[in-house]
Amino acid sequence: MEQEADASTGVREPVAGRLPDFFIVGHPKSGTTAMYEMLRRQPRIYLPEVKEPWYFVPELRAKQTVRASSRHPDTLEGYLALFAQARPEQRAGEATPSYLVSEHAAARIAQLCPQARIVAILREPASFLHSLHLQFLQSNVESEPDLRKALELEPRRREGKSMPAHSTRPQALLYSEHLRYVEQLERYRAAFAPEQVLVLIYDDFRADNVATVERVLEFLGVEDPEPVQAIEANRAVQARAPRGRELIRSLYLGRESSTRAARGAIKALSSKRMREGALRMTQRGLLSGEVAPMDERLSRELRSRYADEVAKLSAYLDRDLTTLWGYDSVVG
């Protein structure tokens, strides 16, 4: 009999069920989806169909997923049901990238699963922000298509101002919060023994998917793994027409009064599955352009801004990320 620890209150009650053995905690846009897909192909690994349950970060969940569902349960019973099919010889885990940025997830995970293994993946700050911003545009979190302007909005957004009207996760738009690398790792190092936390660098994963996944399997104690096959997942895409994308999404969701009548007619003439398929196809068309490189001036500014954080992380991990990421040439 395990002890239930509610994700929001920490109250412990008796509960039975299979607990996760490991967590891929983030960052987003740093290879977590590829890692998830490659690991779940291993017979001795069990990962649920739901890649991101968001159970330990109820305060960060998207508005659409606040209501409990089998994919995003808000009870421990529902959460453990995600791992019910894991066999005894398998290592069960999940991957929710927001667990790293969260101030509370580490302690919540440790309370419920004190023996769990933690995998974090970190990426160079400027390229990370560029990719994260594109992802936010694609997933309807962000509405400002210019990264510089989006970053400049952060002070106002901290006050609850200048938020996108229909953002699914407006709290995620405080971009600088994602880049407190050492602070984030400290929360996990405080909650777990050093040998339970593995910190990976995105560059290594990109350079050799197979070797990195093999390192994770060894870290998880998986014996005699199957040969690892490299894949690519969640390739970054450029938002060609953010306003058009938002119009289509508003029509689908019926958010604006002017679209509700049209949505009603569409709903009467089509199934939910057909409407969802049409939405995905439309979004692919609006989001399938090649990714434009980041503005060079902005890239230099971001590198200057986060040079100290990279230096701190280098010391913390005892690895020269300053040189690896090209920050040795940054002039403050």
C-alpha positions as CSV (number, residue, x, y, z in Angstrom):
1,M,0.0,0.0,0.0
2,E,1.5,3.3,-1.1
3,Q,0.8,6.7,0.5
4,E,-1.1,9.2,-1.6
5,A,0.4,12.7,-1.9
6,D,-2.0,15.1,-3.5
7,A,-0.2,17.2,-6.1
8,S,-1.5,20.5,-4.7
9,T,-1.8,20.0,-1.0
10,G,0.7,17.2,-0.1
11,V,-1.9,15.4,2.0
12,R,-1.0,11.7,2.3
13,E,-3.7,9.0,2.2
14,P,-3.4,5.2,1.6
15,V,-3.6,4.3,-2.1
16,A,-2.5,1.3,-4.1
17,G,-1.0,1.3,-7.6
18,R,2.2,1.3,-9.7
19,L,4.3,4.3,-9.1
20,P,6.6,5.8,-11.8
21,D,10.3,4.8,-11.6
22,F,11.6,7.8,-13.5
23,F,10.7,11.2,-14.8
24,I,11.9,13.2,-17.8
25,V,11.4,16.6,-16.4
26,G,12.4,18.9,-19.2
27,H,13.3,21.4,-20.7
28,P,10.8,21.7,-23.6
29,K,12.3,22.0,-27.1
30,S,15.4,20.2,-25.8
31,G,14.7,16.7,-27.1
32,T,12.3,15.4,-24.5
33,T,9.8,14.2,-27.1
34,A,12.5,12.3,-29.1
35,M,13.8,10.9,-25.8
36,Y,10.3,9.7,-24.9
37,E,9.7,8.1,-28.3
38,M,13.1,6.3,-28.3
39,L,12.7,5.0,-24.8
40,R,9.2,3.7,-25.2
41,R,10.4,1.5,-28.0
42,Q,12.4,-0.4,-25.4
43,P,10.7,-3.6,-24.1
44,R,11.9,-3.0,-20.5
45,I,10.6,0.6,-20.5
46,Y,7.0,1.5,-20.0
47,L,5.8,5.0,-20.9
48,P,2.1,5.8,-21.2
49,E,0.5,7.0,-24.4
50,V,0.1,10.3,-22.7
51,K,3.5,12.0,-22.9
52,E,2.7,14.9,-20.6
53,P,0.3,14.1,-17.8
54,W,1.1,17.4,-16.0
55,Y,0.0,15.8,-12.7
56,F,2.6,17.5,-10.5
57,V,2.1,21.0,-11.8
58,P,-1.7,21.7,-11.6
59,E,-0.9,25.4,-11.4
60,L,0.8,25.4,-14.8
61,R,-1.7,23.3,-16.7
62,A,-3.3,24.7,-19.8
63,K,-6.8,26.1,-19.4
64,Q,-8.3,23.4,-21.6
65,T,-6.9,20.7,-19.3
66,V,-7.8,22.1,-16.0
67,R,-10.9,19.8,-16.0
68,A,-9.7,16.3,-15.1
69,S,-9.5,13.7,-17.8
70,S,-7.9,10.3,-18.3
71,R,-5.1,12.1,-20.2
72,H,-4.6,14.8,-17.5
73,P,-5.9,13.4,-14.2
74,D,-6.0,15.5,-11.1
75,T,-6.3,12.6,-8.6
76,L,-3.6,10.1,-7.7
77,E,-5.8,7.2,-8.6
78,G,-6.3,8.6,-12.1
79,Y,-2.6,9.4,-12.4
80,L,-1.5,5.9,-11.3
81,A,-3.9,4.4,-13.8
82,L,-1.6,5.7,-16.5
83,F,1.0,3.1,-15.3
84,A,-1.3,0.2,-14.5
85,Q,-0.3,-1.8,-17.6
86,A,3.4,-1.7,-16.8
87,R,4.9,-5.1,-16.2
88,P,6.9,-5.9,-13.1
89,E,10.2,-6.2,-15.0
90,Q,9.7,-2.8,-16.7
91,R,10.8,0.6,-15.6
92,A,7.8,2.9,-15.7
93,G,8.1,6.6,-16.3
94,E,6.6,9.8,-17.8
95,A,7.8,13.0,-19.5
96,T,6.4,16.4,-18.6
97,P,8.8,19.2,-19.5
98,S,7.2,21.7,-17.3
99,Y,8.4,19.8,-14.2
100,L,11.8,21.5,-14.5
101,V,10.6,25.1,-14.5
102,S,8.0,24.5,-11.7
103,E,8.9,25.6,-8.2
104,H,7.0,22.8,-6.6
105,A,7.2,19.7,-8.9
106,A,10.5,18.4,-7.5
107,A,9.3,18.3,-3.9
108,R,5.9,16.8,-5.0
109,I,7.6,14.0,-7.0
110,A,10.0,13.3,-4.2
111,Q,7.2,13.0,-1.7
112,L,5.4,10.4,-3.8
113,C,8.3,8.7,-5.4
114,P,11.4,9.2,-3.3
115,Q,13.4,6.5,-5.1
116,A,12.6,7.9,-8.6
117,R,15.3,8.7,-11.2
118,I,15.2,12.2,-12.7
119,V,16.4,13.1,-16.3
120,A,16.8,16.7,-17.3
121,I,17.9,18.1,-20.7
122,L,19.3,21.6,-21.0
123,R,19.8,23.7,-24.1
124,E,21.8,26.8,-25.0
125,P,19.6,29.8,-23.9
126,A,19.3,31.8,-27.1
127,S,18.4,28.9,-29.3
128,F,16.1,27.5,-26.6
129,L,14.1,30.8,-26.4
130,H,13.9,31.0,-30.2
131,S,12.5,27.4,-30.4
132,L,10.3,27.8,-27.4
133,H,8.7,31.0,-28.8
134,L,7.9,29.2,-32.1
135,Q,6.4,26.4,-30.2
136,F,4.2,28.8,-28.1
137,L,3.0,30.4,-31.3
138,Q,2.1,27.0,-32.8
139,S,0.3,25.8,-29.6
140,N,-1.7,29.0,-29.1
141,V,0.2,30.0,-25.9
142,E,1.8,33.1,-27.5
143,S,0.3,35.7,-29.9
144,E,3.2,38.0,-30.4
145,P,5.1,36.8,-33.5
146,D,8.2,38.8,-32.9
147,L,10.5,37.2,-30.2
148,R,12.1,40.5,-29.2
149,K,8.7,42.1,-28.6
150,A,7.5,39.1,-26.7
151,L,10.5,39.3,-24.4
152,E,10.0,43.0,-23.9
153,L,6.4,42.3,-22.8
154,E,7.6,40.2,-19.8
155,P,7.5,43.1,-17.2
156,R,3.9,43.9,-18.1
157,R,3.0,40.2,-18.2
158,R,4.3,39.8,-14.7
159,E,1.6,42.2,-13.7
160,G,-1.0,40.3,-15.6
161,K,-1.1,42.8,-18.5
162,S,-0.6,42.4,-22.2
163,M,-1.5,38.7,-22.0
164,P,-2.9,37.1,-25.2
165,A,-6.6,37.0,-25.0
166,H,-6.9,33.3,-25.8
167,S,-3.6,32.0,-24.5
168,T,-3.8,28.4,-23.3
169,R,-1.0,28.9,-20.7
170,P,-0.3,32.6,-20.2
171,Q,1.8,31.8,-17.1
172,A,4.4,30.2,-19.4
173,L,5.1,33.5,-21.1
174,L,7.5,34.7,-18.5
175,Y,10.4,33.6,-20.7
176,S,13.2,34.4,-18.2
177,E,11.8,31.9,-15.7
178,H,12.6,29.1,-18.1
179,L,16.3,30.0,-18.0
180,R,17.1,29.7,-14.3
181,Y,19.0,26.5,-14.9
182,V,21.0,26.2,-11.7
183,E,18.0,27.2,-9.5
184,Q,15.9,24.6,-11.3
185,L,18.5,21.8,-10.9
186,E,19.0,22.8,-7.2
187,R,15.4,22.0,-6.5
188,Y,16.0,18.4,-7.7
189,R,19.3,18.1,-6.1
190,A,17.7,19.1,-2.8
191,A,14.9,16.6,-3.2
192,F,16.9,13.6,-4.5
193,A,20.3,12.0,-4.0
194,P,22.9,13.0,-6.6
195,E,23.0,9.6,-8.1
196,Q,19.2,9.9,-8.9
197,V,19.6,13.0,-11.1
198,L,21.0,12.9,-14.6
199,V,21.6,16.2,-16.4
200,L,22.0,15.9,-20.2
201,I,23.0,18.6,-22.7
202,Y,20.9,19.0,-25.8
203,D,24.0,19.3,-28.1
204,D,25.1,15.8,-27.0
205,F,21.7,14.4,-27.7
206,R,21.5,16.0,-31.1
207,A,25.0,14.8,-32.0
208,D,24.4,11.2,-31.0
209,N,20.8,10.2,-30.2
210,V,21.7,6.6,-29.7
211,A,24.6,7.1,-27.3
212,T,22.6,9.5,-25.2
213,V,19.6,7.1,-24.9
214,E,21.9,4.3,-24.1
215,R,23.4,6.4,-21.3
216,V,19.8,7.0,-20.0
217,L,19.0,3.3,-20.1
218,E,22.2,2.6,-18.0
219,F,21.2,5.3,-15.6
220,L,17.8,3.7,-15.2
221,G,19.3,0.3,-14.6
222,V,17.9,-1.3,-17.7
223,E,19.8,-4.5,-18.4
224,D,20.2,-6.0,-21.9
225,P,18.3,-3.2,-23.8
226,E,17.2,-3.6,-27.4
227,P,19.3,-1.8,-30.0
228,V,18.4,1.9,-29.9
229,Q,17.1,3.5,-33.1
230,A,17.5,7.3,-33.7
231,I,14.4,9.4,-34.5
232,E,13.5,13.1,-34.8
233,A,10.4,14.5,-33.2
234,N,8.7,17.9,-32.8
235,R,10.8,19.6,-35.5
236,A,10.4,23.4,-35.1
237,V,8.2,25.1,-37.6
238,Q,7.6,28.7,-38.5
239,A,4.2,30.2,-38.0
240,R,3.4,31.6,-41.4
241,A,0.2,33.3,-40.5
242,P,-0.5,33.7,-36.7
243,R,-3.6,35.8,-37.2
244,G,-5.0,33.2,-39.7
245,R,-4.2,30.4,-37.3
246,E,-5.9,32.2,-34.4
247,L,-9.0,32.8,-36.6
248,I,-9.3,29.1,-37.4
249,R,-8.8,28.2,-33.8
250,S,-11.4,30.7,-32.6
251,L,-13.8,29.3,-35.2
252,Y,-13.2,25.7,-34.0
253,L,-13.6,26.7,-30.3
254,G,-16.4,29.2,-30.8
255,R,-14.6,31.8,-28.7
256,E,-15.9,34.9,-30.4
257,S,-19.6,35.8,-30.7
258,S,-19.1,36.4,-34.4
259,T,-17.8,32.9,-35.0
260,R,-20.4,31.0,-32.8
261,A,-23.1,30.9,-35.5
262,A,-20.6,29.6,-38.1
263,R,-19.3,27.1,-35.6
264,G,-22.8,25.9,-34.9
265,A,-23.5,25.3,-38.6
266,I,-20.2,23.4,-39.0
267,K,-20.8,21.4,-35.9
268,A,-24.3,20.4,-37.2
269,L,-22.8,19.1,-40.4
270,S,-19.7,17.3,-39.2
271,S,-18.3,15.0,-36.5
272,K,-15.9,16.1,-33.8
273,R,-13.2,13.9,-35.3
274,M,-13.7,15.5,-38.8
275,R,-13.5,19.0,-37.2
276,E,-10.3,18.1,-35.3
277,G,-8.7,16.7,-38.4
278,A,-9.6,19.8,-40.4
279,L,-8.1,21.9,-37.7
280,R,-4.8,19.9,-37.7
281,M,-4.6,20.1,-41.5
282,T,-5.2,23.8,-41.5
283,Q,-2.6,24.4,-38.8
284,R,-0.1,22.4,-40.7
285,G,-0.6,24.6,-43.7
286,L,-0.3,27.8,-41.6
287,L,2.7,26.5,-39.7
288,S,4.7,24.5,-42.2
289,G,7.2,27.1,-43.4
290,E,10.9,26.7,-42.8
291,V,12.1,28.2,-39.6
292,A,13.8,31.6,-40.1
293,P,17.1,32.0,-38.2
294,M,17.1,34.2,-35.1
295,D,18.0,37.8,-35.6
296,E,21.7,38.0,-35.1
297,R,21.6,41.2,-33.1
298,L,19.0,39.6,-30.7
299,S,21.0,36.5,-30.5
300,R,24.1,38.5,-29.3
301,E,21.9,40.4,-26.8
302,L,20.5,37.2,-25.4
303,R,24.0,35.6,-25.1
304,S,25.2,38.6,-23.3
305,R,22.2,38.6,-21.0
306,Y,22.6,34.9,-20.1
307,A,26.4,34.6,-20.0
308,D,26.5,34.6,-16.2
309,E,23.9,31.9,-16.0
310,V,25.9,29.8,-18.5
311,A,29.0,30.3,-16.4
312,K,27.2,29.3,-13.2
313,L,25.8,26.2,-14.9
314,S,29.3,25.3,-16.2
315,A,30.6,25.4,-12.6
316,Y,27.6,23.6,-11.3
317,L,27.9,20.7,-13.7
318,D,31.7,20.9,-13.9
319,R,31.6,21.2,-17.7
320,D,32.7,24.0,-19.9
321,L,29.4,25.0,-21.5
322,T,30.7,28.5,-21.9
323,T,33.0,27.3,-24.7
324,L,30.6,24.6,-26.0
325,W,27.8,27.2,-26.5
326,G,30.1,29.9,-27.8
327,Y,29.8,32.2,-24.8
328,D,33.5,32.6,-24.4
329,S,33.3,35.3,-27.1
330,V,30.4,37.2,-25.5
331,V,31.2,40.8,-24.5
332,G,29.0,42.0,-21.7
